[in-house]
Amino acid sequence: MYERRNEVARLFRRLKGFRRIFSCFDKVILMFIGFINFALVVETLR
């Protein structure tokens, strides 16, 4: 359980590099979700 929690915490730390996610300037929720998906794909490809 701790190992899985650690993976999730590290994922959020890496996603903080994409400041646009946490500043949430997108008014349209679809664009916001799309950018989160994009960031996750980029992290997966690394």
CHARMM-style PDB file with segment names, atoms N, HN, CA, C and O in Angstrom:
ATOM      1  N   MET     1       0.827  -1.195   0.000  1.00  0.00      PROA
ATOM      2  CA  MET     1       0.000   0.000   0.000  1.00  0.00      PROA
ATOM      3  C   MET     1       0.871   1.259   0.000  1.00  0.00      PROA
ATOM      4  O   MET     1       0.600   2.209  -0.734  1.00  0.00      PROA
ATOM      5  N   TYR     2       1.917   1.257   0.826  1.00  0.00      PROA
ATOM      6  HN  TYR     2       2.137   0.485   1.422  1.00  0.00      PROA
ATOM      7  CA  TYR     2       2.798   2.421   0.901  1.00  0.00      PROA
ATOM      8  C   TYR     2       3.496   2.651  -0.432  1.00  0.00      PROA
ATOM      9  O   TYR     2       3.670   3.793  -0.858  1.00  0.00      PROA
ATOM     10  N   GLU     3       3.896   1.566  -1.091  1.00  0.00      PROA
ATOM     11  HN  GLU     3       3.754   0.639  -0.746  1.00  0.00      PROA
ATOM     12  CA  GLU     3       4.591   1.695  -2.376  1.00  0.00      PROA
ATOM     13  C   GLU     3       3.684   2.365  -3.405  1.00  0.00      PROA
ATOM     14  O   GLU     3       4.143   3.217  -4.165  1.00  0.00      PROA
ATOM     15  N   ARG     4       2.429   2.001  -3.441  1.00  0.00      PROA
ATOM     16  HN  ARG     4       2.056   1.308  -2.824  1.00  0.00      PROA
ATOM     17  CA  ARG     4       1.474   2.595  -4.389  1.00  0.00      PROA
ATOM     18  C   ARG     4       1.251   4.072  -4.055  1.00  0.00      PROA
ATOM     19  O   ARG     4       1.153   4.909  -4.952  1.00  0.00      PROA
ATOM     20  N   ARG     5       1.171   4.381  -2.774  1.00  0.00      PROA
ATOM     21  HN  ARG     5       1.251   3.701  -2.046  1.00  0.00      PROA
ATOM     22  CA  ARG     5       0.992   5.773  -2.345  1.00  0.00      PROA
ATOM     23  C   ARG     5       2.189   6.611  -2.759  1.00  0.00      PROA
ATOM     24  O   ARG     5       2.039   7.764  -3.164  1.00  0.00      PROA
ATOM     25  N   ASN     6       3.367   6.034  -2.657  1.00  0.00      PROA
ATOM     26  HN  ASN     6       3.488   5.097  -2.328  1.00  0.00      PROA
ATOM     27  CA  ASN     6       4.591   6.725  -3.048  1.00  0.00      PROA
ATOM     28  C   ASN     6       4.588   7.005  -4.552  1.00  0.00      PROA
ATOM     29  O   ASN     6       5.015   8.080  -4.971  1.00  0.00      PROA
ATOM     30  N   GLU     7       4.122   6.075  -5.362  1.00  0.00      PROA
ATOM     31  HN  GLU     7       3.775   5.201  -5.022  1.00  0.00      PROA
ATOM     32  CA  GLU     7       4.051   6.285  -6.816  1.00  0.00      PROA
ATOM     33  C   GLU     7       3.120   7.438  -7.150  1.00  0.00      PROA
ATOM     34  O   GLU     7       3.431   8.255  -8.017  1.00  0.00      PROA
ATOM     35  N   VAL     8       1.991   7.511  -6.476  1.00  0.00      PROA
ATOM     36  HN  VAL     8       1.739   6.847  -5.772  1.00  0.00      PROA
ATOM     37  CA  VAL     8       1.032   8.586  -6.734  1.00  0.00      PROA
ATOM     38  C   VAL     8       1.629   9.931  -6.313  1.00  0.00      PROA
ATOM     39  O   VAL     8       1.470  10.925  -7.022  1.00  0.00      PROA
ATOM     40  N   ALA     9       2.301   9.970  -5.189  1.00  0.00      PROA
ATOM     41  HN  ALA     9       2.430   9.162  -4.613  1.00  0.00      PROA
ATOM     42  CA  ALA     9       2.919  11.214  -4.732  1.00  0.00      PROA
ATOM     43  C   ALA     9       3.990  11.672  -5.712  1.00  0.00      PROA
ATOM     44  O   ALA     9       4.100  12.867  -5.990  1.00  0.00      PROA
ATOM     45  N   ARG    10       4.783  10.741  -6.242  1.00  0.00      PROA
ATOM     46  HN  ARG    10       4.694   9.771  -6.017  1.00  0.00      PROA
ATOM     47  CA  ARG    10       5.808  11.120  -7.218  1.00  0.00      PROA
ATOM     48  C   ARG    10       5.187  11.594  -8.520  1.00  0.00      PROA
ATOM     49  O   ARG    10       5.729  12.491  -9.167  1.00  0.00      PROA
ATOM     50  N   LEU    11       4.055  11.009  -8.921  1.00  0.00      PROA
ATOM     51  HN  LEU    11       3.615  10.281  -8.395  1.00  0.00      PROA
ATOM     52  CA  LEU    11       3.368  11.457 -10.135  1.00  0.00      PROA
ATOM     53  C   LEU    11       2.917  12.905  -9.986  1.00  0.00      PROA
ATOM     54  O   LEU    11       3.108  13.707 -10.901  1.00  0.00      PROA
ATOM     55  N   PHE    12       2.321  13.250  -8.847  1.00  0.00      PROA
ATOM     56  HN  PHE    12       2.166  12.599  -8.104  1.00  0.00      PROA
ATOM     57  CA  PHE    12       1.891  14.628  -8.631  1.00  0.00      PROA
ATOM     58  C   PHE    12       3.077  15.582  -8.596  1.00  0.00      PROA
ATOM     59  O   PHE    12       2.969  16.718  -9.059  1.00  0.00      PROA
ATOM     60  N   ARG    13       4.202  15.139  -8.058  1.00  0.00      PROA
ATOM     61  HN  ARG    13       4.290  14.217  -7.682  1.00  0.00      PROA
ATOM     62  CA  ARG    13       5.401  15.985  -8.041  1.00  0.00      PROA
ATOM     63  C   ARG    13       5.864  16.270  -9.458  1.00  0.00      PROA
ATOM     64  O   ARG    13       6.248  17.397  -9.770  1.00  0.00      PROA
ATOM     65  N   ARG    14       5.832  15.248 -10.331  1.00  0.00      PROA
ATOM     66  HN  ARG    14       5.520  14.332 -10.077  1.00  0.00      PROA
ATOM     67  CA  ARG    14       6.245  15.448 -11.726  1.00  0.00      PROA
ATOM     68  C   ARG    14       5.241  16.312 -12.476  1.00  0.00      PROA
ATOM     69  O   ARG    14       5.632  17.108 -13.330  1.00  0.00      PROA
ATOM     70  N   LEU    15       3.957  16.167 -12.173  1.00  0.00      PROA
ATOM     71  HN  LEU    15       3.640  15.521 -11.479  1.00  0.00      PROA
ATOM     72  CA  LEU    15       2.939  16.975 -12.846  1.00  0.00      PROA
ATOM     73  C   LEU    15       3.021  18.444 -12.455  1.00  0.00      PROA
ATOM     74  O   LEU    15       2.544  19.304 -13.196  1.00  0.00      PROA
ATOM     75  N   LYS    16       3.614  18.747 -11.312  1.00  0.00      PROA
ATOM     76  HN  LYS    16       4.001  18.048 -10.710  1.00  0.00      PROA
ATOM     77  CA  LYS    16       3.770  20.142 -10.925  1.00  0.00      PROA
ATOM     78  C   LYS    16       4.683  20.896 -11.893  1.00  0.00      PROA
ATOM     79  O   LYS    16       4.670  22.126 -11.936  1.00  0.00      PROA
ATOM     80  N   GLY    17       5.472  20.151 -12.669  1.00  0.00      PROA
ATOM     81  HN  GLY    17       5.482  19.151 -12.633  1.00  0.00      PROA
ATOM     82  CA  GLY    17       6.279  20.779 -13.697  1.00  0.00      PROA
ATOM     83  C   GLY    17       5.426  21.420 -14.773  1.00  0.00      PROA
ATOM     84  O   GLY    17       5.860  22.365 -15.432  1.00  0.00      PROA
ATOM     85  N   PHE    18       4.224  20.916 -14.954  1.00  0.00      PROA
ATOM     86  HN  PHE    18       3.872  20.148 -14.419  1.00  0.00      PROA
ATOM     87  CA  PHE    18       3.275  21.506 -15.883  1.00  0.00      PROA
ATOM     88  C   PHE    18       2.443  22.516 -15.088  1.00  0.00      PROA
ATOM     89  O   PHE    18       1.354  22.189 -14.616  1.00  0.00      PROA
ATOM     90  N   ARG    19       2.947  23.716 -14.944  1.00  0.00      PROA
ATOM     91  HN  ARG    19       3.831  23.981 -15.327  1.00  0.00      PROA
ATOM     92  CA  ARG    19       2.293  24.727 -14.092  1.00  0.00      PROA
ATOM     93  C   ARG    19       0.876  25.060 -14.552  1.00  0.00      PROA
ATOM     94  O   ARG    19       0.047  25.499 -13.754  1.00  0.00      PROA
ATOM     95  N   ARG    20       0.602  24.852 -15.827  1.00  0.00      PROA
ATOM     96  HN  ARG    20       1.275  24.495 -16.475  1.00  0.00      PROA
ATOM     97  CA  ARG    20      -0.721  25.197 -16.355  1.00  0.00      PROA
ATOM     98  C   ARG    20      -1.811  24.365 -15.679  1.00  0.00      PROA
ATOM     99  O   ARG    20      -2.941  24.830 -15.532  1.00  0.00      PROA
ATOM    100  N   ILE    21      -1.487  23.157 -15.273  1.00  0.00      PROA
ATOM    101  HN  ILE    21      -0.569  22.779 -15.392  1.00  0.00      PROA
ATOM    102  CA  ILE    21      -2.485  22.306 -14.618  1.00  0.00      PROA
ATOM    103  C   ILE    21      -2.934  22.928 -13.299  1.00  0.00      PROA
ATOM    104  O   ILE    21      -4.124  22.959 -12.988  1.00  0.00      PROA
ATOM    105  N   PHE    22      -1.971  23.419 -12.533  1.00  0.00      PROA
ATOM    106  HN  PHE    22      -1.004  23.394 -12.785  1.00  0.00      PROA
ATOM    107  CA  PHE    22      -2.295  23.891 -11.195  1.00  0.00      PROA
ATOM    108  C   PHE    22      -2.725  25.354 -11.160  1.00  0.00      PROA
ATOM    109  O   PHE    22      -3.290  25.808 -10.165  1.00  0.00      PROA
ATOM    110  N   SER    23      -2.464  26.097 -12.239  1.00  0.00      PROA
ATOM    111  HN  SER    23      -2.005  25.728 -13.047  1.00  0.00      PROA
ATOM    112  CA  SER    23      -2.945  27.477 -12.270  1.00  0.00      PROA
ATOM    113  C   SER    23      -4.386  27.535 -12.766  1.00  0.00      PROA
ATOM    114  O   SER    23      -5.120  28.464 -12.430  1.00  0.00      PROA
ATOM    115  N   CYS    24      -4.792  26.556 -13.557  1.00  0.00      PROA
ATOM    116  HN  CYS    24      -4.195  25.801 -13.830  1.00  0.00      PROA
ATOM    117  CA  CYS    24      -6.185  26.386 -13.998  1.00  0.00      PROA
ATOM    118  C   CYS    24      -6.750  27.643 -14.654  1.00  0.00      PROA
ATOM    119  O   CYS    24      -7.808  28.134 -14.258  1.00  0.00      PROA
ATOM    120  N   PHE    25      -6.044  28.161 -15.655  1.00  0.00      PROA
ATOM    121  HN  PHE    25      -5.185  27.762 -15.976  1.00  0.00      PROA
ATOM    122  CA  PHE    25      -6.545  29.319 -16.379  1.00  0.00      PROA
ATOM    123  C   PHE    25      -7.611  28.943 -17.397  1.00  0.00      PROA
ATOM    124  O   PHE    25      -8.328  29.812 -17.891  1.00  0.00      PROA
ATOM    125  N   ASP    26      -7.722  27.664 -17.715  1.00  0.00      PROA
ATOM    126  HN  ASP    26      -7.139  26.958 -17.313  1.00  0.00      PROA
ATOM    127  CA  ASP    26      -8.705  27.235 -18.703  1.00  0.00      PROA
ATOM    128  C   ASP    26     -10.108  27.312 -18.122  1.00  0.00      PROA
ATOM    129  O   ASP    26     -10.403  26.705 -17.092  1.00  0.00      PROA
ATOM    130  N   LYS    27     -10.952  28.054 -18.785  1.00  0.00      PROA
ATOM    131  HN  LYS    27     -10.712  28.547 -19.621  1.00  0.00      PROA
ATOM    132  CA  LYS    27     -12.338  28.181 -18.337  1.00  0.00      PROA
ATOM    133  C   LYS    27     -13.164  26.975 -18.770  1.00  0.00      PROA
ATOM    134  O   LYS    27     -14.162  26.636 -18.134  1.00  0.00      PROA
ATOM    135  N   VAL    28     -12.745  26.334 -19.850  1.00  0.00      PROA
ATOM    136  HN  VAL    28     -11.935  26.609 -20.367  1.00  0.00      PROA
ATOM    137  CA  VAL    28     -13.490  25.199 -20.384  1.00  0.00      PROA
ATOM    138  C   VAL    28     -12.926  23.918 -19.768  1.00  0.00      PROA
ATOM    139  O   VAL    28     -11.739  23.628 -19.913  1.00  0.00      PROA
ATOM    140  N   ILE    29     -13.766  23.162 -19.090  1.00  0.00      PROA
ATOM    141  HN  ILE    29     -14.731  23.398 -18.972  1.00  0.00      PROA
ATOM    142  CA  ILE    29     -13.325  21.959 -18.389  1.00  0.00      PROA
ATOM    143  C   ILE    29     -12.757  20.920 -19.352  1.00  0.00      PROA
ATOM    144  O   ILE    29     -11.865  20.155 -18.985  1.00  0.00      PROA
ATOM    145  N   LEU    30     -13.263  20.889 -20.568  1.00  0.00      PROA
ATOM    146  HN  LEU    30     -13.987  21.510 -20.866  1.00  0.00      PROA
ATOM    147  CA  LEU    30     -12.772  19.937 -21.558  1.00  0.00      PROA
ATOM    148  C   LEU    30     -11.301  20.216 -21.891  1.00  0.00      PROA
ATOM    149  O   LEU    30     -10.517  19.279 -22.044  1.00  0.00      PROA
ATOM    150  N   MET    31     -10.926  21.479 -22.004  1.00  0.00      PROA
ATOM    151  HN  MET    31     -11.563  22.239 -21.880  1.00  0.00      PROA
ATOM    152  CA  MET    31      -9.533  21.836 -22.276  1.00  0.00      PROA
ATOM    153  C   MET    31      -8.645  21.463 -21.087  1.00  0.00      PROA
ATOM    154  O   MET    31      -7.526  20.984 -21.267  1.00  0.00      PROA
ATOM    155  N   PHE    32      -9.150  21.684 -19.879  1.00  0.00      PROA
ATOM    156  HN  PHE    32     -10.060  22.074 -19.732  1.00  0.00      PROA
ATOM    157  CA  PHE    32      -8.400  21.360 -18.671  1.00  0.00      PROA
ATOM    158  C   PHE    32      -8.132  19.860 -18.587  1.00  0.00      PROA
ATOM    159  O   PHE    32      -7.006  19.444 -18.312  1.00  0.00      PROA
ATOM    160  N   ILE    33      -9.161  19.048 -18.822  1.00  0.00      PROA
ATOM    161  HN  ILE    33     -10.076  19.386 -19.046  1.00  0.00      PROA
ATOM    162  CA  ILE    33      -9.014  17.595 -18.789  1.00  0.00      PROA
ATOM    163  C   ILE    33      -8.095  17.124 -19.910  1.00  0.00      PROA
ATOM    164  O   ILE    33      -7.294  16.208 -19.724  1.00  0.00      PROA
ATOM    165  N   GLY    34      -8.215  17.754 -21.072  1.00  0.00      PROA
ATOM    166  HN  GLY    34      -8.865  18.498 -21.224  1.00  0.00      PROA
ATOM    167  CA  GLY    34      -7.340  17.414 -22.188  1.00  0.00      PROA
ATOM    168  C   GLY    34      -5.884  17.677 -21.875  1.00  0.00      PROA
ATOM    169  O   GLY    34      -5.016  16.887 -22.246  1.00  0.00      PROA
ATOM    170  N   PHE    35      -5.604  18.785 -21.193  1.00  0.00      PROA
ATOM    171  HN  PHE    35      -6.309  19.427 -20.892  1.00  0.00      PROA
ATOM    172  CA  PHE    35      -4.218  19.075 -20.840  1.00  0.00      PROA
ATOM    173  C   PHE    35      -3.688  18.116 -19.794  1.00  0.00      PROA
ATOM    174  O   PHE    35      -2.513  17.750 -19.832  1.00  0.00      PROA
ATOM    175  N   ILE    36      -4.528  17.704 -18.867  1.00  0.00      PROA
ATOM    176  HN  ILE    36      -5.482  18.001 -18.837  1.00  0.00      PROA
ATOM    177  CA  ILE    36      -4.100  16.701 -17.879  1.00  0.00      PROA
ATOM    178  C   ILE    36      -3.763  15.394 -18.591  1.00  0.00      PROA
ATOM    179  O   ILE    36      -2.756  14.760 -18.280  1.00  0.00      PROA
ATOM    180  N   ASN    37      -4.597  14.992 -19.541  1.00  0.00      PROA
ATOM    181  HN  ASN    37      -5.415  15.507 -19.794  1.00  0.00      PROA
ATOM    182  CA  ASN    37      -4.312  13.777 -20.306  1.00  0.00      PROA
ATOM    183  C   ASN    37      -3.011  13.905 -21.083  1.00  0.00      PROA
ATOM    184  O   ASN    37      -2.225  12.960 -21.137  1.00  0.00      PROA
ATOM    185  N   PHE    38      -2.780  15.061 -21.682  1.00  0.00      PROA
ATOM    186  HN  PHE    38      -3.419  15.829 -21.638  1.00  0.00      PROA
ATOM    187  CA  PHE    38      -1.533  15.303 -22.404  1.00  0.00      PROA
ATOM    188  C   PHE    38      -0.328  15.178 -21.483  1.00  0.00      PROA
ATOM    189  O   PHE    38       0.667  14.547 -21.840  1.00  0.00      PROA
ATOM    190  N   ALA    39      -0.414  15.773 -20.308  1.00  0.00      PROA
ATOM    191  HN  ALA    39      -1.222  16.285 -20.018  1.00  0.00      PROA
ATOM    192  CA  ALA    39       0.693  15.718 -19.359  1.00  0.00      PROA
ATOM    193  C   ALA    39       0.959  14.285 -18.914  1.00  0.00      PROA
ATOM    194  O   ALA    39       2.117  13.897 -18.754  1.00  0.00      PROA
ATOM    195  N   LEU    40      -0.085  13.499 -18.712  1.00  0.00      PROA
ATOM    196  HN  LEU    40      -1.025  13.814 -18.842  1.00  0.00      PROA
ATOM    197  CA  LEU    40       0.095  12.103 -18.313  1.00  0.00      PROA
ATOM    198  C   LEU    40       0.734  11.278 -19.427  1.00  0.00      PROA
ATOM    199  O   LEU    40       1.549  10.396 -19.160  1.00  0.00      PROA
ATOM    200  N   VAL    41       0.367  11.562 -20.666  1.00  0.00      PROA
ATOM    201  HN  VAL    41      -0.296  12.278 -20.883  1.00  0.00      PROA
ATOM    202  CA  VAL    41       0.995  10.851 -21.798  1.00  0.00      PROA
ATOM    203  C   VAL    41       2.475  11.201 -21.880  1.00  0.00      PROA
ATOM    204  O   VAL    41       3.312  10.325 -22.099  1.00  0.00      PROA
ATOM    205  N   VAL    42       2.796  12.476 -21.706  1.00  0.00      PROA
ATOM    206  HN  VAL    42       2.116  13.187 -21.528  1.00  0.00      PROA
ATOM    207  CA  VAL    42       4.205  12.885 -21.750  1.00  0.00      PROA
ATOM    208  C   VAL    42       4.989  12.184 -20.639  1.00  0.00      PROA
ATOM    209  O   VAL    42       6.108  11.725 -20.869  1.00  0.00      PROA
ATOM    210  N   GLU    43       4.421  12.098 -19.455  1.00  0.00      PROA
ATOM    211  HN  GLU    43       3.512  12.471 -19.268  1.00  0.00      PROA
ATOM    212  CA  GLU    43       5.102  11.432 -18.343  1.00  0.00      PROA
ATOM    213  C   GLU    43       5.259   9.934 -18.610  1.00  0.00      PROA
ATOM    214  O   GLU    43       6.259   9.334 -18.215  1.00  0.00      PROA
ATOM    215  N   THR    44       4.285   9.336 -19.270  1.00  0.00      PROA
ATOM    216  HN  THR    44       3.472   9.823 -19.591  1.00  0.00      PROA
ATOM    217  CA  THR    44       4.361   7.914 -19.568  1.00  0.00      PROA
ATOM    218  C   THR    44       5.465   7.629 -20.583  1.00  0.00      PROA
ATOM    219  O   THR    44       6.145   6.606 -20.502  1.00  0.00      PROA
ATOM    220  N   LEU    45       5.636   8.534 -21.531  1.00  0.00      PROA
ATOM    221  HN  LEU    45       5.084   9.366 -21.596  1.00  0.00      PROA
ATOM    222  CA  LEU    45       6.639   8.337 -22.570  1.00  0.00      PROA
ATOM    223  C   LEU    45       8.069   8.575 -22.096  1.00  0.00      PROA
ATOM    224  O   LEU    45       9.015   8.158 -22.763  1.00  0.00      PROA
ATOM    225  N   ARG    46       8.238   9.228 -20.975  1.00  0.00      PROA
ATOM    226  HN  ARG    46       7.469   9.567 -20.432  1.00  0.00      PROA
ATOM    227  CA  ARG    46       9.586   9.497 -20.457  1.00  0.00      PROA
ATOM    228  C   ARG    46      10.271   8.248 -19.992  1.00  0.00      PROA
ATOM    229  OT1 ARG    46      11.410   8.305 -19.529  1.00  0.00      PROA
TER     230      ARG     46
END
